[in-house]
């Protein structure tokens, strides 16, 4: 089982990634935050990875320069990063562990282990901490009444052209795993991830009727 490691991307300081722009995106997805990681696996074992992370930056100078009579207090930024990999087993993402040894053009098993508790690092690079979440909640109530901040991290595995079935080795309360067609999705509340406990292990089995189908 190999360790995955990901260095969070440096936030881009643009007005579009500030509080109102980022929270408009959040408001459009009411069931979960658009925060997490998506793996897309091709027949060759190569694929793409997408990471979306929520952070709390300083208020950009652009907003301050174009505003008068306002003392800005909170900002949020949603940073989106995508990339490609030649072999999933070579990908590193913080302290997550992956085992893709069962991969073939027609079938395979992917096992991903996610640590949780005070020492876990991976989800802290994707989402803001408890005090910052509370501050953003207050800002949402003041700024856009219809927006909601659901403090979740989503992990998705997609195998185009295959049928997938996802589940957990040992189910954890409030952690949900769903499968539909070629996509398996795990949604984990931050409160559960922050609690001390054994790692969560997501297992995704997939099968094609024939290569290229």
URHU-V468365 format. One record per residue. N is the residue number from 1. RES is the residue in one small letter. PSI is psi in whole degrees, 0 to 359 (NA if undefined). OMEGA is omega in degrees with one decimal (NA if undefined). NEAR is the number of other ideal C-beta (glycine too) atoms within 12 Angstrom. Layout:
# URHU-V468365
n: <N | N>
res: <RES | RES>
psi: <PSI | PSI>
omega: <OMEGA | OMEGA>
near: <NEAR | NEAR>
This chain:
# URHU-V468365
n: <1 | 2 | 3 | 4 | 5 | 6 | 7 | 8 | 9 | 10 | 11 | 12 | 13 | 14 | 15 | 16 | 17 | 18 | 19 | 20 | 21 | 22 | 23 | 24 | 25 | 26 | 27 | 28 | 29 | 30 | 31 | 32 | 33 | 34 | 35 | 36 | 37 | 38 | 39 | 40 | 41 | 42 | 43 | 44 | 45 | 46 | 47 | 48 | 49 | 50 | 51 | 52 | 53 | 54 | 55 | 56 | 57 | 58 | 59 | 60 | 61 | 62 | 63 | 64 | 65 | 66 | 67 | 68 | 69 | 70 | 71 | 72 | 73 | 74 | 75 | 76 | 77 | 78 | 79 | 80 | 81 | 82 | 83 | 84 | 85 | 86 | 87 | 88 | 89 | 90 | 91 | 92 | 93 | 94 | 95 | 96 | 97 | 98 | 99 | 100 | 101 | 102 | 103 | 104 | 105 | 106 | 107 | 108 | 109 | 110 | 111 | 112 | 113 | 114 | 115 | 116 | 117 | 118 | 119 | 120 | 121 | 122 | 123 | 124 | 125 | 126 | 127 | 128 | 129 | 130 | 131 | 132 | 133 | 134 | 135 | 136 | 137 | 138 | 139 | 140 | 141 | 142 | 143 | 144 | 145 | 146 | 147 | 148 | 149 | 150 | 151 | 152 | 153 | 154 | 155 | 156 | 157 | 158 | 159 | 160 | 161 | 162 | 163 | 164 | 165 | 166 | 167 | 168 | 169 | 170 | 171 | 172 | 173 | 174 | 175 | 176 | 177 | 178 | 179 | 180 | 181 | 182 | 183 | 184 | 185 | 186 | 187 | 188 | 189 | 190 | 191 | 192 | 193 | 194 | 195 | 196 | 197 | 198 | 199 | 200 | 201 | 202 | 203 | 204 | 205 | 206 | 207 | 208 | 209 | 210 | 211 | 212 | 213>
res: <x | x | x | x | x | x | x | x | x | x | x | x | x | x | x | x | x | x | x | x | x | x | x | x | x | x | x | x | x | x | x | x | x | x | x | x | x | x | x | x | x | x | x | x | x | x | x | x | x | x | x | x | x | x | x | x | x | x | x | x | x | x | x | x | x | x | x | x | x | x | x | x | x | x | x | x | x | x | x | x | x | x | x | x | x | x | x | x | x | x | x | x | x | x | x | x | x | x | x | x | x | x | x | x | x | x | x | x | x | x | x | x | x | x | x | x | x | x | x | x | x | x | x | x | x | x | x | x | x | x | x | x | x | x | x | x | x | x | x | x | x | x | x | x | x | x | x | x | x | x | x | x | x | x | x | x | x | x | x | x | x | x | x | x | x | x | x | x | x | x | x | x | x | x | x | x | x | x | x | x | x | x | x | x | x | x | x | x | x | x | x | x | x | x | x | x | x | x | x | x | x | x | x | x | x | x | x | x | x | x | x | x | x>
psi: <128 | 149 | 140 | 138 | 133 | 126 | 120 | 139 | 146 | 128 | 144 | 124 | 84 | 156 | 329 | 339 | 13 | 188 | 305 | 320 | 316 | 320 | 338 | 323 | 317 | 319 | 335 | 353 | 90 | 344 | 337 | 158 | 150 | 51 | 129 | 202 | 137 | 126 | 133 | 120 | 131 | 174 | 326 | 349 | 351 | 178 | 198 | 158 | 136 | 132 | 130 | 130 | 139 | 130 | 167 | 96 | 178 | 155 | 128 | 147 | 335 | 318 | 316 | 321 | 331 | 9 | 152 | 144 | 16 | 134 | 98 | 138 | 326 | 147 | 154 | 147 | 132 | 114 | 126 | 129 | 132 | 153 | 178 | 156 | 149 | 331 | 120 | 327 | 346 | 354 | 142 | 135 | 91 | 231 | 21 | 147 | 138 | 145 | 108 | 29 | 337 | 15 | 133 | 171 | 337 | 339 | 166 | 172 | 130 | 127 | 123 | 127 | 125 | 113 | 156 | 166 | 184 | 330 | 350 | 141 | 329 | 315 | 340 | 338 | 351 | 331 | 159 | 161 | 176 | 314 | 320 | 323 | 318 | 321 | 318 | 325 | 316 | 320 | 322 | 318 | 328 | 330 | 304 | 105 | 334 | 351 | 148 | 146 | 103 | 114 | 78 | 158 | 131 | 133 | 125 | 140 | 121 | 133 | 93 | 135 | 3 | 167 | 129 | 155 | 116 | 151 | 177 | 144 | 312 | 105 | 141 | 130 | 137 | 358 | 121 | 142 | 126 | 153 | 135 | 119 | 246 | 15 | 129 | 136 | 131 | 129 | 124 | 119 | 141 | 326 | 323 | 319 | 327 | 341 | 143 | 138 | 173 | 158 | 153 | 137 | 112 | 129 | 128 | 116 | 142 | 155 | 138 | 148 | 329 | 154 | 137 | 1 | NA>
omega: <-174.3 | 176.4 | 177.1 | -177.2 | 180.0 | 175.1 | -177.5 | -179.8 | 176.4 | -177.1 | 176.9 | -176.1 | 175.7 | -177.8 | -177.6 | -177.5 | -179.9 | -171.6 | -173.7 | 179.8 | -179.3 | -176.8 | 172.3 | 176.3 | 179.7 | -177.3 | -178.7 | -179.5 | -168.5 | -176.6 | -177.8 | 174.0 | 173.0 | -176.3 | 178.2 | -175.2 | 175.2 | 174.1 | 172.9 | -172.6 | 176.4 | -176.5 | -176.1 | -173.5 | 174.1 | 178.7 | -179.8 | 176.5 | 176.3 | -179.5 | 174.2 | -174.2 | 177.1 | 179.3 | 179.8 | -179.2 | 170.1 | 177.2 | -176.6 | -179.8 | 179.9 | 178.7 | -179.2 | -177.6 | -176.8 | -177.2 | 176.0 | 174.2 | -179.4 | 172.5 | -175.7 | -173.6 | -175.3 | 173.7 | 176.5 | 179.5 | 172.8 | -178.2 | -179.3 | 179.6 | 176.4 | 179.2 | 180.0 | 174.7 | 179.0 | -177.6 | -177.8 | -179.5 | 179.7 | -177.8 | 176.6 | -177.8 | -179.4 | -176.3 | 173.7 | 177.8 | -178.2 | 174.9 | -179.7 | -175.3 | -178.0 | -173.7 | 172.0 | -179.8 | -175.0 | -177.9 | 177.6 | 176.8 | 177.3 | -179.7 | -179.3 | -178.5 | -177.0 | 175.7 | 175.6 | -177.7 | -174.1 | -175.7 | -178.7 | -174.9 | -165.5 | -175.6 | 178.6 | 175.8 | -178.7 | -172.2 | -178.9 | -178.5 | -173.8 | -178.9 | 179.1 | 177.2 | 179.3 | 178.7 | 178.7 | 176.8 | 179.5 | 179.5 | 178.2 | 179.6 | -179.1 | -171.1 | -174.3 | -172.1 | -176.1 | -178.8 | 178.9 | 177.0 | 176.8 | -172.5 | 179.5 | 169.2 | -177.9 | 173.8 | -179.1 | 175.4 | 179.8 | 176.4 | -175.1 | 178.1 | -177.8 | 169.4 | -176.7 | 174.8 | -178.6 | 177.4 | 179.4 | 178.5 | 175.3 | -177.2 | 178.1 | 179.7 | 177.1 | 172.9 | -177.9 | 175.5 | 178.5 | 178.8 | 175.9 | -179.9 | -174.9 | -173.2 | 172.2 | -174.3 | 174.3 | 177.3 | -175.4 | 175.1 | -179.9 | 179.5 | 178.9 | 179.8 | -178.4 | 178.7 | 176.7 | -179.4 | 179.6 | 179.8 | 171.6 | -179.9 | 176.8 | 177.4 | 178.5 | 174.1 | -179.5 | -176.9 | 171.4 | 176.1 | 175.2 | 179.5 | 178.9 | -178.6 | NA>
near: <16 | 21 | 22 | 33 | 18 | 28 | 16 | 26 | 21 | 12 | 24 | 20 | 19 | 18 | 22 | 20 | 31 | 34 | 37 | 27 | 25 | 42 | 35 | 21 | 27 | 37 | 25 | 18 | 24 | 15 | 16 | 29 | 36 | 34 | 43 | 38 | 41 | 30 | 46 | 31 | 43 | 27 | 23 | 18 | 24 | 22 | 29 | 23 | 32 | 29 | 36 | 34 | 38 | 43 | 32 | 30 | 28 | 19 | 26 | 26 | 16 | 18 | 26 | 17 | 12 | 13 | 15 | 9 | 6 | 11 | 10 | 23 | 17 | 31 | 34 | 42 | 37 | 40 | 31 | 27 | 24 | 17 | 21 | 19 | 26 | 16 | 19 | 35 | 27 | 19 | 32 | 20 | 37 | 27 | 25 | 39 | 27 | 40 | 24 | 31 | 16 | 21 | 32 | 20 | 22 | 19 | 25 | 31 | 29 | 42 | 30 | 41 | 29 | 40 | 29 | 31 | 21 | 14 | 16 | 30 | 23 | 39 | 43 | 28 | 31 | 40 | 41 | 35 | 22 | 17 | 12 | 24 | 30 | 18 | 21 | 36 | 24 | 16 | 29 | 27 | 17 | 16 | 26 | 23 | 11 | 13 | 27 | 22 | 37 | 28 | 33 | 34 | 42 | 40 | 44 | 37 | 44 | 30 | 39 | 22 | 24 | 35 | 24 | 34 | 26 | 35 | 27 | 30 | 21 | 16 | 17 | 26 | 14 | 21 | 33 | 26 | 32 | 24 | 26 | 15 | 17 | 26 | 28 | 36 | 31 | 39 | 32 | 42 | 27 | 34 | 23 | 26 | 39 | 24 | 22 | 13 | 22 | 17 | 27 | 38 | 30 | 42 | 30 | 41 | 23 | 36 | 23 | 24 | 13 | 12 | 15 | 13 | 16>
